[in-house]
Amino acid sequence: MSIGSRVWLRATGGMRGALLSLLCMLGLGAFAGQAHAGYAAIVVDASTGKVLEQVNADQRNYPASLTKMMTLYFAFQGLKSGRLKLDQQLPVSAWAASRAPTKLGLRRGETISLRDCILGIVTKSANDAATVVAEAIGGSEPHFAEMMNAQAALLGMDGTHFDNASGLPDPRNVSTAHDLVRLSMALYRDFPQYAHFFATREFTFRGHIVRGHNRLMYRYPGMDGLKTGFTDASGFNLASTAVRNGHRLFGVVLGSRTAAIRDDLMAKLLDDGFEGRSTSPELVAAAAGERGTSRALHILEELSPIPAAEAHPVPGMPMHRRRRAHAHHVQVAAVSRACKRHHSIAECRRIAARHAKKHSVRLASRHRSHRPVEVASRRDSDG
């Protein structure tokens, strides 16, 4: 048993053993195979804990790499208590080095700092780094998973069972949107001094720049974390938090069919949450590709967070392509604004067409004055 796990046992005063016994009596093994691999979403007000929106929030699904938020919870817990140091060198085992991608490419027998493990988990969702942390704290990954489940019980994550530290495919690794948003909030509540790690966009590891998967954070104003996740079984998952006018919200989306649609849905949910509007459950279903929601899917695809995207000048683009790109950008932005007020796609399209016509005149004026045109960049997000 590792030093970290022995100290953790003493710190919890035997509570862990009692919790594990209780979980066994309740039939924790029944979690295996019960995930529906469906879709879910939830948005919660950080200050009040009030659920602003939820769809299938208590349905068990595969969390994928959102699992790593619990691994980071233990890393931050160790840092806060002084049991771990950011510059502490952690050994890489053969098991950790063998974990499937995505990974940092760690090799058996070498060491890596806890800081680089944290940054690798946050940005690249590195499975090898997650296992290194698990083994350093728990002695072995299976024992660390027991610690994860005990902590989940303490946090009230009643629909969750962890079987590994990374979220790599395992039918026994299950959670709910409600539980995952509870974990997200606990990370910011219990370890505010380390929450800045979740805002990391990239870091340099052994001479190479490692860029993050959370692309929505780059273009959604006020978003400063948390974590992406993807496996074939889970679909595209995302846990996010954002602040607007001093008001913080947390959100979780599970089971989207693409990273881009997942990001668009999260942006819509947060926008509606900040504005006090309700988000249609049909949009959440459409993000997962459910049947009977073609209208909702159309709206969702148009509701890209493009107005908040980074804009880049494209001086080499031919003018006719600039004109089409700009017209598309204007139309998407107009549809986004219109659909917040109207229920009919036809109405949304008519308003968007009027906006596009109005702006086409401005575009022609720009062409005559040789002013550069800017188009918003849409970046696909990796899981």
C-alpha positions as CSV (number, residue, x, y, z in Angstrom):
1,M,0.0,0.0,0.0
2,S,1.3,3.5,-0.9
3,I,2.2,6.2,1.7
4,G,-0.6,8.3,0.3
5,S,-3.3,5.6,0.7
6,R,-2.2,4.8,4.3
7,V,-2.4,8.5,5.2
8,W,-5.8,8.8,3.5
9,L,-7.0,5.8,5.6
10,R,-6.0,7.4,8.8
11,A,-7.4,10.8,7.8
12,T,-10.8,9.3,7.1
13,G,-10.8,7.6,10.5
14,G,-11.9,4.3,9.2
15,M,-14.8,5.8,7.4
16,R,-13.6,4.3,4.1
17,G,-13.9,0.8,5.4
18,A,-17.4,1.4,6.7
19,L,-18.4,3.0,3.4
20,L,-17.0,0.1,1.3
21,S,-18.9,-2.4,3.4
22,L,-22.1,-0.4,3.0
23,L,-21.6,-0.3,-0.7
24,C,-21.1,-4.0,-0.9
25,M,-24.2,-4.6,1.1
26,L,-26.2,-2.4,-1.2
27,G,-25.0,-4.5,-4.1
28,L,-22.5,-2.2,-5.8
29,G,-21.8,-4.9,-8.4
30,A,-25.3,-4.3,-9.7
31,F,-23.9,-1.1,-11.4
32,A,-22.1,-3.3,-13.9
33,G,-23.8,-3.3,-17.3
34,Q,-26.6,-1.0,-16.2
35,A,-25.4,2.1,-18.1
36,H,-27.9,3.0,-20.9
37,A,-25.3,4.9,-22.9
38,G,-28.0,7.4,-23.7
39,Y,-28.1,11.2,-23.5
40,A,-28.3,13.5,-20.6
41,A,-27.8,17.1,-19.6
42,I,-27.9,19.3,-16.5
43,V,-27.2,22.9,-15.5
44,V,-26.8,24.0,-11.9
45,D,-26.5,27.4,-10.3
46,A,-23.2,27.3,-8.3
47,S,-24.3,29.8,-5.6
48,T,-27.7,28.2,-4.7
49,G,-27.2,24.6,-5.9
50,K,-30.5,24.9,-7.8
51,V,-30.9,22.7,-10.9
52,L,-31.8,25.1,-13.7
53,E,-32.2,22.5,-16.4
54,Q,-32.0,18.7,-16.5
55,V,-32.8,15.9,-19.0
56,N,-32.2,12.3,-17.9
57,A,-29.9,13.7,-15.3
58,D,-30.2,10.6,-13.0
59,Q,-29.9,8.0,-15.8
60,R,-26.6,6.0,-15.6
61,N,-24.3,6.5,-18.5
62,Y,-20.6,5.9,-19.3
63,P,-18.6,8.9,-18.0
64,A,-15.6,8.2,-20.2
65,S,-12.8,10.7,-19.3
66,L,-15.0,12.7,-17.0
67,T,-13.9,10.0,-14.6
68,K,-10.6,11.8,-14.4
69,M,-12.2,14.6,-12.5
70,M,-12.3,12.2,-9.5
71,T,-8.6,11.3,-10.0
72,L,-7.8,15.0,-10.0
73,Y,-10.0,15.4,-6.8
74,F,-7.5,13.1,-5.0
75,A,-4.5,14.8,-6.5
76,F,-5.8,18.2,-5.2
77,Q,-6.6,16.6,-1.9
78,G,-3.1,15.4,-1.6
79,L,-1.7,18.8,-2.5
80,K,-3.9,20.6,0.0
81,S,-3.0,18.3,2.9
82,G,0.7,18.5,2.0
83,R,1.0,14.8,1.3
84,L,1.9,15.6,-2.3
85,K,3.9,18.3,-4.0
86,L,3.5,19.7,-7.5
87,D,7.2,19.1,-8.3
88,Q,7.1,15.6,-6.8
89,Q,8.4,13.0,-9.2
90,L,6.1,10.0,-9.6
91,P,7.2,6.6,-10.9
92,V,5.8,5.2,-14.2
93,S,4.9,1.5,-14.0
94,A,4.6,-0.9,-16.9
95,W,0.8,-0.8,-16.3
96,A,0.6,3.0,-16.6
97,A,2.8,3.0,-19.7
98,S,0.6,0.4,-21.4
99,R,-2.6,2.4,-21.1
100,A,-4.3,3.1,-24.4
101,P,-4.3,6.6,-26.0
102,T,-4.8,9.3,-25.5
103,K,-1.6,9.5,-23.5
104,L,1.6,11.4,-23.0
105,G,3.7,8.5,-24.1
106,L,5.3,7.7,-20.7
107,R,7.7,4.8,-20.5
108,R,8.2,2.2,-17.8
109,G,10.8,3.1,-15.2
110,E,10.9,6.9,-15.8
111,T,9.3,9.5,-13.6
112,I,7.0,12.5,-14.2
113,S,6.1,15.4,-11.9
114,L,2.7,15.6,-10.4
115,R,2.3,19.0,-12.1
116,D,2.8,17.5,-15.5
117,C,0.4,14.7,-14.7
118,I,-2.3,17.2,-13.7
119,L,-1.7,19.3,-16.9
120,G,-1.6,16.2,-19.1
121,I,-4.9,15.0,-17.6
122,V,-6.6,18.3,-18.0
123,T,-5.4,19.1,-21.5
124,K,-4.8,15.8,-23.4
125,S,-6.9,13.6,-21.1
126,A,-3.8,11.4,-20.7
127,N,-4.7,7.9,-19.6
128,D,-1.1,7.0,-18.7
129,A,-0.8,10.1,-16.5
130,A,-4.1,9.3,-14.7
131,T,-2.8,5.8,-13.9
132,V,0.5,7.2,-12.6
133,V,-1.5,9.4,-10.2
134,A,-3.7,6.6,-9.1
135,E,-0.8,4.3,-8.3
136,A,1.1,7.0,-6.4
137,I,-2.0,7.7,-4.2
138,G,-3.6,4.2,-4.0
139,G,-0.7,1.8,-4.5
140,S,-2.5,0.2,-7.4
141,E,-5.3,1.3,-9.8
142,P,-7.8,-1.3,-8.4
143,H,-7.2,0.0,-4.9
144,F,-7.4,3.6,-6.0
145,A,-10.8,2.8,-7.6
146,E,-12.0,1.6,-4.2
147,M,-10.9,5.0,-2.8
148,M,-12.7,6.8,-5.7
149,N,-16.0,4.9,-4.9
150,A,-15.7,5.7,-1.2
151,Q,-15.2,9.4,-2.0
152,A,-18.1,9.3,-4.5
153,A,-20.3,8.1,-1.7
154,L,-19.1,10.9,0.6
155,L,-20.0,13.4,-2.1
156,G,-23.5,11.9,-2.6
157,M,-22.8,10.5,-6.0
158,D,-25.3,7.7,-5.5
159,G,-25.5,6.6,-9.2
160,T,-21.8,6.3,-9.7
161,H,-19.3,3.4,-9.7
162,F,-15.7,3.8,-10.8
163,D,-13.6,0.9,-11.9
164,N,-10.5,2.7,-13.1
165,A,-8.8,6.1,-12.8
166,S,-9.1,7.2,-16.4
167,G,-12.6,6.3,-17.8
168,L,-11.2,3.8,-20.3
169,P,-14.0,1.5,-21.6
170,D,-15.4,-0.7,-18.8
171,P,-19.0,-1.7,-18.3
172,R,-18.6,-1.2,-14.6
173,N,-17.5,2.5,-15.0
174,V,-20.9,4.3,-14.7
175,S,-22.2,7.7,-13.5
176,T,-24.9,10.2,-14.1
177,A,-25.0,13.8,-15.2
178,H,-26.3,14.8,-11.8
179,D,-23.4,13.0,-10.0
180,L,-20.8,14.5,-12.4
181,V,-22.0,18.0,-12.0
182,R,-21.9,17.4,-8.2
183,L,-18.3,16.3,-8.6
184,S,-17.5,19.3,-10.8
185,M,-18.9,21.7,-8.1
186,A,-17.0,19.9,-5.4
187,L,-13.7,20.4,-7.2
188,Y,-14.2,24.2,-7.3
189,R,-15.7,24.3,-3.7
190,D,-13.1,22.1,-2.0
191,F,-10.0,23.2,-3.9
192,P,-10.4,26.7,-5.2
193,Q,-6.6,27.2,-5.1
194,Y,-6.2,24.5,-7.8
195,A,-9.2,25.2,-10.0
196,H,-7.1,27.3,-12.3
197,F,-5.6,24.1,-13.7
198,F,-8.9,23.4,-15.5
199,A,-8.5,26.6,-17.5
200,T,-5.2,25.3,-19.0
201,R,-5.3,25.4,-22.8
202,E,-1.8,24.1,-23.5
203,F,1.4,23.3,-21.8
204,T,5.0,22.3,-22.7
205,F,5.9,18.7,-21.9
206,R,9.5,17.6,-22.7
207,G,9.9,20.2,-25.4
208,H,6.6,19.6,-27.1
209,I,3.4,21.7,-26.9
210,V,0.5,19.7,-25.6
211,R,-2.8,21.3,-26.6
212,G,-6.1,20.8,-24.9
213,H,-9.3,19.1,-26.2
214,N,-11.7,21.5,-24.6
215,R,-12.1,23.8,-27.6
216,L,-15.4,25.3,-26.4
217,M,-13.5,27.0,-23.6
218,Y,-11.5,28.9,-26.2
219,R,-14.5,30.7,-27.6
220,Y,-17.2,30.8,-24.9
221,P,-16.8,33.9,-22.8
222,G,-16.4,33.3,-19.1
223,M,-15.7,29.5,-19.4
224,D,-12.8,28.4,-17.4
225,G,-13.0,24.6,-17.2
226,L,-13.6,21.6,-16.8
227,K,-13.2,18.4,-18.8
228,T,-14.1,16.6,-22.0
229,G,-14.7,12.8,-22.5
230,F,-15.3,10.4,-25.3
231,T,-15.5,6.6,-25.9
232,D,-17.4,4.8,-28.6
233,A,-19.9,3.6,-25.9
234,S,-20.3,6.9,-24.2
235,G,-20.5,9.4,-27.1
236,F,-19.1,12.8,-26.6
237,N,-19.3,14.1,-23.0
238,L,-18.5,17.5,-21.5
239,A,-18.4,19.0,-18.0
240,S,-18.2,22.8,-18.1
241,T,-18.3,25.8,-15.8
242,A,-18.6,29.5,-16.8
243,V,-19.0,32.9,-15.1
244,R,-21.1,35.8,-16.3
245,N,-21.4,39.0,-14.3
246,G,-20.0,37.2,-11.2
247,H,-22.6,34.4,-11.6
248,R,-21.2,30.9,-12.0
249,L,-23.0,27.9,-13.6
250,F,-21.9,24.3,-13.9
251,G,-23.1,22.0,-16.7
252,V,-22.7,18.5,-17.9
253,V,-23.7,17.0,-21.3
254,L,-23.5,13.3,-22.0
255,G,-23.9,11.2,-25.1
256,S,-23.7,13.7,-27.9
257,R,-23.0,12.2,-31.3
258,T,-20.2,14.7,-32.3
259,A,-17.9,17.0,-30.4
260,A,-19.1,20.0,-32.3
261,I,-22.8,19.3,-31.5
262,R,-21.9,18.6,-27.9
263,D,-20.2,22.0,-27.6
264,D,-23.1,23.8,-29.3
265,L,-25.5,22.2,-26.9
266,M,-23.4,23.2,-23.9
267,A,-23.2,26.8,-25.1
268,K,-27.0,26.8,-25.6
269,L,-27.6,25.4,-22.1
270,L,-25.3,27.9,-20.4
271,D,-26.7,30.8,-22.4
272,D,-30.3,29.8,-21.4
273,G,-29.2,29.3,-17.8
274,F,-27.6,32.7,-17.5
275,E,-30.7,34.3,-19.2
276,G,-33.2,32.4,-17.1
277,R,-34.7,30.6,-20.1
278,S,-35.6,27.0,-20.4
279,T,-33.8,24.7,-22.9
280,S,-36.0,22.3,-24.9
281,P,-35.3,18.6,-24.0
282,E,-35.7,18.0,-27.7
283,L,-32.4,19.8,-28.3
284,V,-30.6,17.5,-25.9
285,A,-32.1,14.5,-27.6
286,A,-31.2,15.9,-31.0
287,A,-27.5,16.2,-29.9
288,A,-27.5,12.5,-29.4
289,G,-29.0,11.8,-32.8
290,E,-32.3,10.6,-31.5
291,R,-35.1,10.0,-34.0
292,G,-38.0,12.3,-34.4
293,T,-36.0,15.4,-33.6
294,S,-34.9,16.6,-37.1
295,R,-36.3,20.1,-36.4
296,A,-34.4,20.3,-33.1
297,L,-31.2,19.1,-34.7
298,H,-31.5,21.7,-37.4
299,I,-31.8,24.4,-34.8
300,L,-29.0,22.9,-32.7
301,E,-26.6,22.9,-35.7
302,E,-27.5,26.5,-36.4
303,L,-27.0,27.5,-32.7
304,S,-23.2,27.3,-32.9
305,P,-21.4,29.6,-30.5
306,I,-20.0,31.4,-33.5
307,P,-20.7,34.9,-32.2
308,A,-18.3,34.2,-29.4
309,A,-15.7,32.5,-31.6
310,E,-12.3,33.8,-32.3
311,A,-12.2,35.7,-35.6
312,H,-9.2,35.6,-37.9
313,P,-8.5,37.7,-41.0
314,V,-8.2,35.6,-44.2
315,P,-6.5,38.0,-46.6
316,G,-5.7,35.4,-49.2
317,M,-9.3,34.2,-49.6
318,P,-10.9,35.2,-52.9
319,M,-13.6,37.8,-52.6
320,H,-16.5,35.6,-53.7
321,R,-15.5,33.1,-51.0
322,R,-15.2,35.8,-48.4
323,R,-18.6,37.1,-49.3
324,R,-20.2,33.6,-48.9
325,A,-18.3,32.9,-45.7
326,H,-19.4,36.2,-44.2
327,A,-23.0,35.8,-45.3
328,H,-23.0,32.3,-43.7
329,H,-21.6,33.8,-40.5
330,V,-24.2,36.5,-40.5
331,Q,-27.0,34.1,-41.1
332,V,-25.9,31.7,-38.4
333,A,-25.7,34.6,-35.9
334,A,-29.1,35.9,-36.9
335,V,-30.7,32.5,-36.7
336,S,-29.2,32.1,-33.2
337,R,-30.7,35.4,-32.1
338,A,-34.1,34.7,-33.7
339,C,-34.5,31.2,-32.4
340,K,-34.2,32.4,-28.9
341,R,-37.4,34.3,-29.4
342,H,-39.4,32.2,-31.9
343,H,-40.5,28.6,-32.1
344,S,-40.9,28.3,-35.9
345,I,-37.9,27.5,-38.1
346,A,-39.7,29.3,-41.0
347,E,-39.8,32.5,-38.9
348,C,-36.2,32.1,-37.9
349,R,-35.2,31.7,-41.6
350,R,-37.2,34.8,-42.6
351,I,-35.5,36.9,-40.0
352,A,-32.1,35.5,-40.9
353,A,-32.7,36.2,-44.6
354,R,-33.5,39.8,-43.8
355,H,-30.3,40.1,-41.8
356,A,-28.2,38.5,-44.5
357,K,-29.7,40.8,-47.2
358,K,-29.0,43.8,-45.0
359,H,-25.4,42.7,-44.4
360,S,-24.7,41.8,-48.0
361,V,-25.0,45.5,-48.8
362,R,-22.4,46.3,-46.1
363,L,-20.2,43.6,-47.5
364,A,-20.3,45.1,-50.9
365,S,-19.4,48.4,-49.4
366,R,-16.4,46.8,-47.7
367,H,-15.3,45.3,-50.9
368,R,-15.3,48.7,-52.6
369,S,-13.2,50.1,-49.8
370,H,-10.9,47.0,-49.7
371,R,-11.4,46.4,-46.0
372,P,-10.4,42.9,-44.9
373,V,-13.2,40.5,-44.1
374,E,-13.1,38.4,-40.9
375,V,-14.7,35.0,-40.6
376,A,-15.2,33.2,-37.3
377,S,-13.3,29.9,-37.0
378,R,-15.1,26.8,-35.9
379,R,-12.8,24.2,-34.4
380,D,-13.8,20.7,-33.9
381,S,-13.2,19.3,-30.5
382,D,-11.6,16.0,-29.7
383,G,-13.2,13.9,-27.0
